[in-house]
Amino acid sequence: MAALHEQRAAAEAALEAAFAELDTVERVMSIYRRESELCRLNRDGSLDHPHAYLVQVLQTAQAMSERSGGAFDVTVQPLWELFAAAQKQGRLPDGGEIEAARRKVDWRRVEVSAQRVRLLGQGTAVTLNGIAQGFACDRALAALQARGIAHALVNSGELGSLGRKARGEPWKVGIQHPRRPDAFAAVLNLDGRCLSTSGDYATTFSPDFVNHHIFDPATGRSPVVFSSVSVLTPSCTEADALSTAVFVAGLERGFELLESTARTDALLIAKDGATRATKGFPLAEG
């Protein structure tokens, strides 16, 4: 994370506040911290007096689920648990196991209000890995702006920027090549929007990248069209969720989602390496 300000003390105070926001999101939404609100929700099936951030993220997730026809779905956690457990045994789940887990997946089983979050149906569980990092980035950016920072770069796993670098140059970032760990697929200038990438290489369950951490709720398996989807949009929360939704939805439905979202551009990389970018995607020169 980088923040520019004429006074060093002001920059340091703003950064401290931004990091505090990242920690709050982690404490509330982590799938790995046993005492996070999300883990308690999954364990108990309900959560009274949820943190406002959890309510906001779940409501945003439900809106994206509805918009995408269920392509984005935070209740895919049973599929993740199934594949992770099978991987520890040195195998992949069979069709029956996948179908049994898939039946537990349905975003409409999450009931959200400011007073209570409740999971409906047996075995329902939530992961926010497809949206929480983007939300954390938005909260960090807001904390910086609230403390007078006009120029900053935040990396929460997703990328967001304010203003420009010290010499007036745009913040330049690279998009990971999905098959070459030491290379970028593209380099772009952040133009005040946020960047999120969903890729089949981040967490894999098979070396051929066919089985990985992104699941299609309709099939219980990983989508087969893309190796990487990178989305630029003003909200990092939306960029994060949208990159996952497009990855699952495929080319035609994915482009419909992109075109229906204001000030949004994307770079899509297919399994065969073919790329397609929207006209406004800000590739850097040189």
MOURSUL-V753978 format. One record per backbone hydrogen bond with DSSP energy under -1.0 kcal/mol. CO is the residue of the C=O (numbers start at 0). NH is the residue of the N-H. Records with the same first field share a line. If there is no record, write none. Layout:
CO->NH, NH
This chain:
1->152
6->10
7->11
8->12
9->13
10->14
11->15
12->16
13->17
14->18
15->19
16->20
17->21
18->22
19->23
20->24
21->25
22->26
23->27
24->28
25->29
27->37
32->35
35->39
36->40
37->41
38->42
39->43
40->44
44->118
46->116
50->54
51->55
52->56
53->57
54->58
55->59
56->60
57->61
58->62
59->63
60->64
61->65
62->66
63->67
64->69
65->68
73->126
75->78, 79
76->80
77->81
78->82
79->83
80->84
81->85
82->86
83->87
85->90
86->89
93->97
94->98
95->99
96->100
97->101
98->102
100->103
101->104
105->108
106->109
108->119
110->117
114->48
115->112
116->46
117->110
120->123
127->130, 131
130->134
131->135
132->136
133->137
134->138
135->139
136->140
137->141
138->142
139->143
140->144
141->145
143->148
144->147
150->3
151->161
152->1
153->159
157->155
158->194
159->153
161->151
164->167
168->164
170->189
172->187
174->184
179->182
182->176
185->174
186->283
187->172
193->232
194->158
195->230
197->228
202->212
205->208
210->204, 205
215->218, 219
220->215
224->270
226->199
227->268
228->197
229->266
230->195
231->264
232->193
234->238
235->239
236->240
237->241
238->242
239->243
240->244
241->245
242->246
243->247
244->248
245->249
249->253
250->254
251->255
252->256
253->257
254->258
255->259
257->260
264->231
265->277
266->229
267->275
268->226, 227
269->272
273->269
275->267
277->280
280->282
281->188
